Amino acid sequence: MDDFIKERNEAFASEDENKIKAYCAKYNIKIPRNKEIFWAGVHKAILDLFLYENSSISPEQYNKSYNWLVEHGYSPKIIGGEK
C-alpha cells in the first residue's frame, strides 16, 4: 500500500479534524470552507473506506457516519447525484 493510501486511511479512520486537514494539505487536496460540508465529505469517505478489504474503519464508525449523514439530511450514497 502506498503512502498516500495508507495516510488517507489513517486520517479518515481517526475522525480527527486536524489530522484529516493535515493530510489534505500535504497532498494539496482542496477542502470545503463550510464545516458541515467538510464533515459530510468525511462521513461519506468513511462509508466508502469501510467497503475495502482489510478496512481500518470499524462497523461502529460506519454506523456513526451513516447516522450522521441521515440526521443531517444527506444521503449515505456515494454516487447518484443526491445531497
Summary of the structure (lengths in Angstrom):
residues: 83
radius of gyration: 12.4
end to end distance: 31.4
largest distance: 34.6
contacts: 194
relative contact order: 0.13
helix: 61%
strand: 0%
